[in-house]
Amino acid sequence: MENFLDQYGYIALIIGTFFEGETAILVASSLIHQGLFEAPYTILFGFAGSFVSDWLYYTIGRLNGKYFVEKRPALKEKLAPVRQFFDTHKIQILFSYRFLYGFRVIIPLVIGMSNIRPMQYLFYSLLSGLIWSSTVNAVGYSIGRFLDLKTSVFEDNLLFIVLGFACFGLMIGFAVKHFAERKMHVSEK
C-alpha cells in the first residue's frame, strides 16, 4: 500500500476528491505523519479535484439543467423546494455547500441552473474551496497525530481505517441530508 501511495498518492487524492472529497482528504492528511503525503500538496490537490468536479457539475447544470428538468415534471417538482431553499439562502450556500456532505453533486447542478454568473461562482468556489480543503486537511492531520499513525497497528489495518473514514463520512452525510430535507419541507409549509 505504501508503494502505491508513494507513486500514485496525489493522483488518487485528486480522483478521490472528485467523487468523495472529505474522505479522500481526511485519509491523505492523516497519513502525513508517515511521510506518505505533505500538507501543502494535500491541500492543493484536494482543492484541485474538488474544484474541477464542482465546475463540471455547475457547467452541466448551466448548459443542460433547465432543459433536462423541464422535460421531467416529477423531477421538477422534487427540485422546487431545493431551488426555493437556494434562492432564500444563496450566499450562505455558496460559501458552505462543500461542507454539506452528500450534496456535493446536486448543489453545483442547482447553482448552474440558477442566475449565478460563472465569474460569481468562480469567486465563491475558489474561496470556499480553499477554506474547505484547508479545514478538512487540518482535521485529518489532527486525527493522524492523535492516532500516532506510525504504529504497526495502523499499517496492518490501513484498509479498515480507510473504510472506517468512509463509513463515518456516509453517516454524517445521511444525517445532514436528513436534516436538510426536513428543513426544506418545513420551509414549504
Backbone as CSV, one residue per row, in Angstrom:
resi,resn,N_x,N_y,N_z,CA_x,CA_y,CA_z,C_x,C_y,C_z
1,MET,0.819,-1.188,0.000,0.000,0.000,0.000,0.871,1.262,0.000
2,GLU,1.962,1.242,0.774,2.839,2.414,0.834,3.473,2.696,-0.520
3,ASN,3.877,1.644,-1.241,4.468,1.845,-2.567,3.462,2.492,-3.516
4,PHE,2.236,2.028,-3.458,1.186,2.607,-4.295,0.998,4.083,-3.964
5,LEU,0.916,4.400,-2.661,0.714,5.789,-2.253,1.917,6.658,-2.578
6,ASP,3.128,6.083,-2.489,4.323,6.840,-2.875,4.266,7.243,-4.346
7,GLN,3.830,6.318,-5.187,3.818,6.575,-6.624,2.574,7.328,-7.083
8,TYR,1.419,6.950,-6.557,0.158,7.461,-7.096,-0.708,8.181,-6.063
9,GLY,-0.164,8.504,-4.915,-0.963,9.066,-3.830,-1.702,10.338,-4.190
10,TYR,-1.016,11.276,-4.823,-1.665,12.553,-5.145,-2.663,12.406,-6.288
11,ILE,-2.376,11.506,-7.212,-3.347,11.227,-8.277,-4.597,10.598,-7.665
12,ALA,-4.393,9.658,-6.751,-5.531,9.042,-6.065,-6.308,10.085,-5.266
13,LEU,-5.602,11.035,-4.681,-6.263,12.100,-3.926,-7.140,12.953,-4.835
14,ILE,-6.625,13.335,-5.990,-7.426,14.137,-6.929,-8.662,13.364,-7.361
15,ILE,-8.482,12.107,-7.735,-9.621,11.283,-8.156,-10.598,11.107,-6.998
16,GLY,-10.066,10.862,-5.813,-10.923,10.686,-4.643,-11.727,11.923,-4.309
17,THR,-11.107,13.105,-4.407,-11.846,14.327,-4.100,-12.868,14.645,-5.172
18,PHE,-12.642,14.139,-6.361,-13.625,14.339,-7.426,-14.935,13.649,-7.059
19,PHE,-14.846,12.511,-6.405,-16.046,11.748,-6.066,-16.456,11.894,-4.602
20,GLU,-15.507,11.791,-3.711,-15.805,11.792,-2.272,-14.735,12.598,-1.555
21,GLY,-14.863,13.905,-1.624,-13.816,14.816,-1.202,-13.350,14.696,0.227
22,GLU,-14.288,14.730,1.166,-13.896,14.734,2.571,-13.106,13.493,2.939
23,THR,-13.590,12.362,2.527,-12.942,11.105,2.879,-11.531,11.043,2.303
24,ALA,-11.382,11.426,1.048,-10.063,11.376,0.405,-9.069,12.289,1.116
25,ILE,-9.486,13.509,1.437,-8.567,14.435,2.114,-8.295,13.983,3.540
26,LEU,-9.318,13.495,4.240,-9.102,13.016,5.609,-8.076,11.890,5.643
27,VAL,-8.213,10.949,4.744,-7.274,9.826,4.712,-5.873,10.318,4.359
28,ALA,-5.762,11.123,3.306,-4.437,11.604,2.885,-3.776,12.446,3.968
29,SER,-4.531,13.348,4.569,-3.919,14.224,5.575,-3.586,13.480,6.858
30,SER,-4.316,12.411,7.147,-3.965,11.623,8.330,-2.699,10.795,8.099
31,LEU,-2.303,10.637,6.844,-1.080,9.895,6.513,0.149,10.793,6.397
32,ILE,-0.007,12.073,6.655,1.132,12.995,6.594,2.211,12.568,7.584
33,HIS,1.809,12.069,8.734,2.769,11.676,9.771,3.662,10.519,9.336
34,GLN,3.184,9.720,8.403,4.006,8.617,7.908,4.903,9.062,6.763
35,GLY,4.781,10.289,6.354,5.593,10.799,5.261,5.065,10.422,3.891
36,LEU,3.844,9.901,3.826,3.273,9.493,2.545,2.685,10.677,1.780
37,PHE,2.314,11.724,2.487,1.780,12.942,1.884,2.406,14.142,2.587
38,GLU,2.357,15.287,1.924,2.801,16.536,2.527,1.608,17.479,2.588
39,ALA,1.486,18.203,3.699,0.306,19.033,3.951,-0.004,20.029,2.830
40,PRO,0.962,20.821,2.357,0.602,21.799,1.316,0.071,21.142,0.042
41,TYR,0.673,20.010,-0.333,0.217,19.321,-1.540,-1.133,18.644,-1.321
42,THR,-1.369,18.183,-0.116,-2.665,17.578,0.195,-3.766,18.625,0.077
43,ILE,-3.507,19.810,0.595,-4.486,20.903,0.470,-4.676,21.266,-0.999
44,LEU,-3.574,21.436,-1.713,-3.628,21.859,-3.112,-4.349,20.846,-3.999
45,PHE,-3.941,19.580,-3.926,-4.547,18.574,-4.791,-5.971,18.232,-4.355
46,GLY,-6.234,18.290,-3.057,-7.605,18.099,-2.582,-8.515,19.191,-3.106
47,PHE,-8.027,20.416,-3.052,-8.784,21.546,-3.586,-8.986,21.389,-5.089
48,ALA,-7.931,21.011,-5.809,-8.000,20.907,-7.273,-9.049,19.892,-7.723
49,GLY,-9.046,18.711,-7.126,-10.029,17.697,-7.508,-11.445,18.139,-7.212
50,SER,-11.640,18.732,-6.066,-12.956,19.219,-5.676,-13.412,20.360,-6.583
51,PHE,-12.507,21.276,-6.874,-12.818,22.432,-7.711,-13.248,21.991,-9.111
52,VAL,-12.501,21.075,-9.695,-12.823,20.594,-11.045,-14.173,19.876,-11.053
53,SER,-14.425,19.034,-10.062,-15.705,18.314,-10.045,-16.869,19.275,-9.861
54,ASP,-16.713,20.256,-8.977,-17.794,21.217,-8.781,-18.057,22.021,-10.044
55,TRP,-17.008,22.409,-10.759,-17.190,23.154,-12.000,-17.821,22.292,-13.084
56,LEU,-17.506,21.019,-13.096,-18.144,20.125,-14.054,-19.652,20.075,-13.798
57,TYR,-20.043,19.877,-12.539,-21.468,19.811,-12.207,-22.157,21.160,-12.430
58,TYR,-21.489,22.241,-12.105,-22.041,23.582,-12.348,-22.282,23.779,-13.848
59,THR,-21.302,23.396,-14.667,-21.415,23.567,-16.114,-22.533,22.705,-16.684
60,ILE,-22.653,21.484,-16.203,-23.756,20.622,-16.650,-25.086,21.278,-16.306
61,GLY,-25.208,21.778,-15.090,-26.436,22.464,-14.688,-26.694,23.695,-15.533
62,ARG,-25.658,24.434,-15.847,-25.788,25.675,-16.618,-26.202,25.386,-18.062
63,LEU,-25.584,24.367,-18.666,-25.836,24.094,-20.080,-27.100,23.275,-20.326
64,ASN,-27.329,22.267,-19.486,-28.423,21.337,-19.769,-29.449,21.202,-18.651
65,GLY,-29.169,21.771,-17.511,-30.009,21.529,-16.344,-31.453,21.934,-16.508
66,LYS,-31.692,23.164,-16.954,-33.072,23.646,-17.077,-33.849,22.817,-18.094
67,TYR,-33.230,22.540,-19.226,-33.874,21.734,-20.265,-34.193,20.337,-19.737
68,PHE,-33.222,19.731,-19.065,-33.388,18.386,-18.528,-34.538,18.340,-17.526
69,VAL,-34.596,19.323,-16.646,-35.631,19.353,-15.606,-36.998,19.648,-16.209
70,GLU,-37.066,20.554,-17.172,-38.352,20.906,-17.793,-38.999,19.698,-18.471
71,LYS,-38.208,18.791,-18.985,-38.726,17.597,-19.667,-39.177,16.512,-18.685
72,ARG,-38.915,16.700,-17.397,-39.252,15.694,-16.382,-40.045,16.350,-15.249
73,PRO,-41.365,16.347,-15.360,-42.204,17.034,-14.365,-42.012,16.513,-12.933
74,ALA,-41.798,15.228,-12.775,-41.605,14.680,-11.421,-40.320,15.229,-10.802
75,LEU,-39.269,15.300,-11.591,-38.005,15.851,-11.104,-38.146,17.344,-10.822
76,LYS,-38.868,18.032,-11.678,-39.094,19.470,-11.487,-39.803,19.721,-10.161
77,GLU,-40.760,18.877,-9.854,-41.495,19.007,-8.593,-40.580,18.744,-7.396
78,LYS,-39.711,17.739,-7.504,-38.787,17.431,-6.405,-37.746,18.533,-6.208
79,LEU,-37.336,19.178,-7.293,-36.319,20.219,-7.201,-36.877,21.568,-6.760
80,ALA,-38.187,21.730,-6.803,-38.782,23.024,-6.436,-38.385,23.479,-5.031
81,PRO,-38.503,22.629,-3.998,-38.082,23.106,-2.674,-36.575,23.358,-2.579
82,VAL,-35.787,22.604,-3.339,-34.337,22.815,-3.343,-34.025,24.186,-3.934
83,ARG,-34.668,24.507,-5.037,-34.452,25.818,-5.668,-34.919,26.950,-4.748
84,GLN,-36.067,26.753,-4.123,-36.591,27.774,-3.210,-35.625,27.985,-2.038
85,PHE,-35.128,26.903,-1.484,-34.170,26.984,-0.383,-32.903,27.703,-0.850
86,PHE,-32.449,27.383,-2.056,-31.255,28.035,-2.598,-31.490,29.527,-2.797
87,ASP,-32.632,29.884,-3.368,-32.916,31.301,-3.605,-32.970,32.095,-2.302
88,THR,-33.439,31.461,-1.238,-33.542,32.126,0.059,-32.182,32.270,0.731
89,HIS,-31.305,31.292,0.564,-30.026,31.250,1.290,-28.829,31.190,0.338
90,LYS,-28.884,31.920,-0.741,-27.899,31.819,-1.825,-26.448,32.008,-1.355
91,ILE,-26.151,33.101,-0.688,-24.773,33.403,-0.298,-24.257,32.375,0.709
92,GLN,-25.081,32.022,1.693,-24.662,31.038,2.691,-24.357,29.696,2.029
93,ILE,-25.168,29.309,1.071,-24.953,28.029,0.390,-23.686,28.085,-0.465
94,LEU,-23.466,29.197,-1.147,-22.259,29.321,-1.970,-20.990,29.192,-1.134
95,PHE,-21.023,29.662,0.099,-19.852,29.549,0.968,-19.743,28.185,1.641
96,SER,-20.856,27.528,1.878,-20.820,26.350,2.751,-21.177,25.025,2.091
97,TYR,-21.560,25.006,0.823,-22.067,23.760,0.254,-21.050,22.633,0.276
98,ARG,-19.781,22.938,0.230,-18.780,21.869,0.272,-18.801,21.135,1.609
99,PHE,-19.245,21.813,2.646,-19.311,21.199,3.970,-20.602,20.401,4.163
100,LEU,-21.520,20.475,3.224,-22.787,19.743,3.314,-22.608,18.383,2.655
101,TYR,-22.144,17.468,3.433,-21.818,16.135,2.944,-23.060,15.490,2.321
102,GLY,-22.895,14.911,1.155,-23.994,14.249,0.477,-24.700,15.129,-0.547
103,PHE,-24.339,16.407,-0.611,-24.980,17.332,-1.542,-23.990,17.918,-2.547
104,ARG,-22.803,17.343,-2.641,-21.746,17.939,-3.453,-22.011,17.842,-4.950
105,VAL,-22.946,17.028,-5.372,-23.293,16.965,-6.789,-24.513,17.833,-7.065
106,ILE,-25.543,17.678,-6.265,-26.810,18.359,-6.540,-26.692,19.873,-6.391
107,ILE,-25.950,20.347,-5.401,-25.884,21.798,-5.186,-25.202,22.516,-6.352
108,PRO,-24.034,22.065,-6.840,-23.476,22.752,-8.020,-24.384,22.662,-9.253
109,LEU,-25.122,21.559,-9.401,-26.078,21.466,-10.507,-27.162,22.530,-10.371
110,VAL,-27.717,22.670,-9.174,-28.765,23.667,-8.926,-28.202,25.079,-9.100
111,ILE,-26.982,25.299,-8.619,-26.354,26.612,-8.792,-26.187,26.912,-10.283
112,GLY,-25.807,25.911,-11.056,-25.675,26.092,-12.501,-26.989,26.452,-13.164
113,MET,-28.098,25.937,-12.639,-29.415,26.246,-13.199,-29.950,27.592,-12.711
114,SER,-29.291,28.187,-11.740,-29.765,29.455,-11.183,-29.216,30.628,-11.997
115,ASN,-29.428,31.820,-11.474,-28.946,33.017,-12.168,-27.549,33.441,-11.707
116,ILE,-26.821,32.543,-11.034,-25.450,32.834,-10.603,-24.541,32.804,-11.831
117,ARG,-23.888,33.917,-12.098,-22.991,34.020,-13.250,-21.707,33.225,-13.002
118,PRO,-21.055,32.755,-14.062,-19.827,31.967,-13.895,-18.734,32.680,-13.093
119,MET,-18.525,33.968,-13.308,-17.478,34.679,-12.562,-17.831,34.788,-11.082
120,GLN,-19.105,34.952,-10.798,-19.546,34.999,-9.401,-19.328,33.630,-8.753
121,TYR,-19.685,32.575,-9.468,-19.479,31.229,-8.943,-17.985,30.943,-8.779
122,LEU,-17.177,31.414,-9.718,-15.728,31.223,-9.629,-15.186,31.817,-8.331
123,PHE,-15.590,33.032,-8.012,-15.128,33.686,-6.787,-15.488,32.860,-5.554
124,TYR,-16.759,32.510,-5.425,-17.201,31.751,-4.250,-16.599,30.350,-4.231
125,SER,-16.452,29.754,-5.394,-15.901,28.408,-5.482,-14.434,28.386,-5.055
126,LEU,-13.667,29.359,-5.499,-12.256,29.436,-5.097,-12.123,29.657,-3.595
127,LEU,-12.852,30.620,-3.094,-12.751,30.965,-1.680,-13.229,29.824,-0.786
128,SER,-14.410,29.320,-1.063,-14.944,28.244,-0.214,-14.145,26.956,-0.382
129,GLY,-13.631,26.703,-1.582,-12.832,25.502,-1.814,-11.536,25.492,-1.029
130,LEU,-10.865,26.627,-0.983,-9.622,26.708,-0.210,-9.889,26.584,1.288
131,ILE,-10.960,27.216,1.748,-11.326,27.096,3.169,-11.673,25.648,3.494
132,TRP,-12.473,25.026,2.635,-12.900,23.641,2.855,-11.700,22.693,2.855
133,SER,-10.848,22.808,1.850,-9.700,21.911,1.742,-8.761,22.072,2.933
134,SER,-8.516,23.300,3.334,-7.641,23.552,4.487,-8.243,23.017,5.778
135,THR,-9.547,23.218,5.951,-10.220,22.761,7.171,-10.219,21.243,7.270
136,VAL,-10.610,20.579,6.191,-10.654,19.114,6.211,-9.246,18.553,6.373
137,ASN,-8.267,19.184,5.753,-6.881,18.752,5.903,-6.432,18.881,7.364
138,ALA,-6.780,19.980,8.012,-6.404,20.185,9.420,-7.048,19.134,10.320
139,VAL,-8.302,18.802,10.044,-8.983,17.768,10.833,-8.295,16.417,10.631
140,GLY,-8.015,16.057,9.381,-7.333,14.789,9.106,-5.947,14.732,9.719
141,TYR,-5.228,15.827,9.640,-3.892,15.891,10.238,-3.984,15.686,11.749
142,SER,-4.955,16.332,12.377,-5.139,16.186,13.830,-5.500,14.757,14.202
143,ILE,-6.351,14.141,13.404,-6.710,12.741,13.653,-5.468,11.864,13.534
144,GLY,-4.682,12.086,12.489,-3.454,11.310,12.300,-2.480,11.492,13.441
145,ARG,-2.350,12.709,13.900,-1.437,12.970,15.019,-1.953,12.317,16.291
146,PHE,-3.255,12.403,16.505,-3.859,11.801,17.693,-3.655,10.291,17.706
147,LEU,-3.810,9.673,16.562,-3.694,8.215,16.485,-2.247,7.740,16.409
148,ASP,-1.312,8.675,16.243,0.102,8.344,16.073,0.248,7.240,15.031
149,LEU,0.077,7.630,13.798,-0.045,6.687,12.695,1.227,5.930,12.337
150,LYS,2.279,6.065,13.099,3.498,5.311,12.804,3.462,3.914,13.419
151,THR,2.393,3.596,14.094,2.317,2.294,14.753,2.048,1.195,13.741
152,SER,2.466,0.012,14.076,2.233,-1.124,13.184,0.756,-1.495,13.156
153,VAL,0.020,-1.146,14.203,-1.424,-1.421,14.212,-2.082,-0.700,13.045
154,PHE,-1.691,0.540,12.823,-2.251,1.293,11.707,-1.869,0.654,10.381
155,GLU,-0.607,0.328,10.226,-0.133,-0.237,8.967,-0.826,-1.557,8.652
156,ASP,-1.080,-2.350,9.675,-1.735,-3.641,9.465,-3.218,-3.492,9.149
157,ASN,-3.812,-2.371,9.532,-5.256,-2.188,9.388,-5.619,-0.994,8.517
158,LEU,-4.756,-0.630,7.591,-4.979,0.544,6.758,-6.309,0.472,6.010
159,LEU,-6.617,-0.667,5.431,-7.865,-0.814,4.687,-9.072,-0.563,5.586
160,PHE,-9.054,-1.116,6.794,-10.176,-0.930,7.715,-10.301,0.523,8.167
161,ILE,-9.184,1.184,8.328,-9.217,2.596,8.729,-9.799,3.444,7.606
162,VAL,-9.394,3.181,6.372,-9.950,3.912,5.234,-11.452,3.656,5.138
163,LEU,-11.862,2.399,5.283,-13.292,2.080,5.257,-14.027,2.739,6.420
164,GLY,-13.381,2.823,7.571,-13.979,3.497,8.725,-14.221,4.970,8.448
165,PHE,-13.233,5.638,7.841,-13.418,7.040,7.453,-14.588,7.166,6.483
166,ALA,-14.656,6.262,5.514,-15.734,6.318,4.530,-17.092,6.120,5.194
167,CYS,-17.199,5.154,6.090,-18.467,4.918,6.796,-18.847,6.113,7.663
168,PHE,-17.867,6.676,8.348,-18.121,7.856,9.172,-18.627,9.004,8.299
169,GLY,-18.000,9.194,7.165,-18.433,10.238,6.239,-19.842,10.003,5.732
170,LEU,-20.170,8.754,5.423,-21.522,8.434,4.971,-22.558,8.689,6.057
171,MET,-22.228,8.350,7.296,-23.163,8.603,8.400,-23.415,10.102,8.554
172,ILE,-22.369,10.885,8.485,-22.541,12.339,8.574,-23.374,12.830,7.393
173,GLY,-23.091,12.302,6.220,-23.839,12.692,5.028,-25.318,12.401,5.143
174,PHE,-25.654,11.217,5.619,-27.065,10.879,5.782,-27.731,11.769,6.821
175,ALA,-27.026,12.076,7.893,-27.587,12.947,8.931,-27.826,14.351,8.381
176,VAL,-26.855,14.890,7.654,-27.009,16.229,7.078,-28.119,16.237,6.042
177,LYS,-28.167,15.207,5.217,-29.210,15.121,4.196,-30.586,15.059,4.844
178,HIS,-30.722,14.250,5.878,-31.996,14.139,6.589,-32.397,15.490,7.174
179,PHE,-31.443,16.180,7.812,-31.723,17.483,8.404,-32.137,18.484,7.327
180,ALA,-31.416,18.512,6.209,-31.711,19.467,5.141,-33.069,19.187,4.511
181,GLU,-33.385,17.906,4.289,-34.687,17.567,3.716,-35.809,17.971,4.660
182,ARG,-35.614,17.731,5.954,-36.615,18.131,6.936,-36.773,19.647,6.947
183,LYS,-35.671,20.350,6.881,-35.683,21.815,6.889,-36.393,22.347,5.647
184,MET,-36.148,21.724,4.487,-36.799,22.172,3.257,-38.297,21.937,3.315
185,HIS,-38.713,20.798,3.873,-40.140,20.510,3.962,-40.826,21.435,4.950
186,VAL,-40.135,21.826,6.002,-40.700,22.768,6.968,-40.875,24.131,6.313
187,SER,-39.901,24.560,5.495,-39.989,25.875,4.860,-41.037,25.911,3.750
188,GLU,-41.456,24.747,3.239,-42.509,24.692,2.224,-43.860,25.064,2.803
189,LYS,-44.070,24.732,4.078,-45.392,24.907,4.695,-45.667,26.332,5.062
